[in-house]
């Protein structure tokens, strides 16, 4: 595996001035600072909102403060702001990056003339690539042979060249295709072999099952395209061996049959937003054509709930099945091939709860998104890409925002249905964990974001921590403890800030902290794009460095290139933009016309270079990241992308995204880049999972009370007496001669000892609508003398592994 090699030297800079906002209400016309920045956090208060906001609704997304309450402080006093302490060493001097230094950098002159094995590094490998100096020295030392036939030399040289070619071909194939997994993964390899007993190739077969840059890909539907990957990636797909993990995204990323070393290997990721969840702020502006069709209907489509209702009523156009057409066409196999060819090695895939099931009154297309997530696993496996499965939309809504399925109120860990919805959500987490922990999937789906963007300030951090602990228990019950046993568990910071989670669950097995930093949803500025070149470095790098060293694995699950909120429906349908002074609720000054930021067809080289520099700074500051998002669909009205700074693909096609994400290294000069590795227990090694009993006791489930709901004893809750809705695995049919067999794809349940039933209602008890918002709990909760006990904690010992 090649080390990361920064081609751009450290860039000295003078930090941009950060203008202190004057005290006052940030929803008024106070002039914003030139580079007001922060995370997509809610405001502290609900003020200046229209009367139409439902009672109990959360603070609107992206209205976080970034005010300096005390200029003498070294940090910003807001929910998710980070301090800007600068510590050594710089990125370029980190042990990770010193392996292949840029000789032009003075601090790395000591490495000049040393061996470099990165084939991309034409500067440092000049002697190896040109050979001119080497030959000149040889000719000066040895006289030319006399009176000797050249024929023998030519023949010998030809034989020697042929041997070199054979070695060059066979050695990479051996190490990336033939070589089995390491002894630590022997059990998984044995399971895979047992699942695929038939031959992986028929005699005389000419079907190509692997290839690299320039090879021809034929998809299942017969379409073809050329695989373009200049980074040494190899794809692998044999339909007779469907769980083979030989593929490799790039030469510097371990193939799927080798361990990805979190904290040492870098995550260069991208979200597949707007695909399996189609909501703002996510898919209304990502796939606007879906929603534009239903802007004059009743109901008007403003989230997936109302979109589903409008589609269901539109039987002439295919009804709700129109969503499946979107699943089929928006993201395809070729997207995964392009992602690997862009130097990216991870995808984060938002998945809604209705991929598993829906219950009474919920209008979503049930169980269909799961079919396409299984396709995503197959495509990711083919191109060597790893998956972070993000549980994006929970029943009742975890944040009241459009992207949770329904715009309105928070009903998970908040309000009268907060406990019941959390119980149901934990069931879905358990169901997902059981499937992805199976040997057939665990090397591809290696991260599990168990809840996207919960409103931590409304729920209370203590309640959220208990919920997270219970989710941890579900995942580890499914997978077991230790490296290779199921996914990393990713916790969103709940908009409370990375520093609030420093001491959470010491010795927990492979947990990761997730943040979503954005600049664009706060104070707006008409400063040119070039002025943001180092803003991510000053705003984000220090917080990430601290979190990696103290908490452990820390990622940015979302970020974008947007520095203003311009773009079609970026804030939601009909909500306008802060930049143009049309955003509601609140009163916003007019900063400018959004065409400057949306008419990408007219952008000049200065604008494109400015965006690319911002992207590089973001990547370097965040270290392990997932850009939001891979692609933006065309508007059905204008026929073009209307939110260009959110599309990685469009940026690659038009020259404002880096063609190699590794070139970001060193962009944030002197920011004290975190130096790996993580602690052993943080990566599944010694001590992993040995959480002290006193710690688990402090996170006992359920909590004593729920915010805006009251004591849990007075709230509706579910009981574990229902059937668990297990997820179906894919089906692979293998034909060998006249025999037809089906490959073992697992049964959807990794741990047979996990036999608890699913959470359902008690027949004699009363329940509110799961999406109710503010309401009084039913009284009495249950009729007659029915006994009602809140289910106790489900903490269990480490389960036995499935054979």
DADA-V32158 format. One record per helix or strand of 2 or more residues. SS is the DSSP state (A for helix, B for strand). FROM is the first residue (numbers start at 1). LEN is the number of residues. If there is no record, write none. Layout:
ss=SS from=FROM len=LEN
ss=SS from=FROM len=LEN
//
This chain:
ss=A from=91 len=3
ss=A from=98 len=3
ss=A from=106 len=6
ss=A from=126 len=5
ss=A from=132 len=10
ss=A from=150 len=29
ss=A from=183 len=13
ss=B from=210 len=2
ss=B from=216 len=3
ss=B from=224 len=3
ss=B from=234 len=3
ss=B from=268 len=4
ss=A from=288 len=5
ss=A from=304 len=10
ss=A from=315 len=3
ss=A from=319 len=12
ss=A from=333 len=9
ss=B from=346 len=7
ss=A from=353 len=3
ss=A from=369 len=15
ss=B from=386 len=8
ss=A from=402 len=3
ss=A from=418 len=19
ss=B from=445 len=5
ss=A from=456 len=4
ss=A from=461 len=19
ss=B from=488 len=5
ss=A from=498 len=4
ss=B from=511 len=7
ss=A from=529 len=4
ss=A from=535 len=16
ss=B from=554 len=5
ss=A from=595 len=4
ss=A from=600 len=3
ss=A from=605 len=18
ss=B from=625 len=3
ss=A from=644 len=3
ss=A from=648 len=7
ss=A from=661 len=4
ss=A from=680 len=4
ss=A from=693 len=6
ss=B from=705 len=3
ss=B from=710 len=2
ss=A from=712 len=3
ss=B from=719 len=4
ss=B from=733 len=4
ss=B from=739 len=4
ss=B from=758 len=3
//
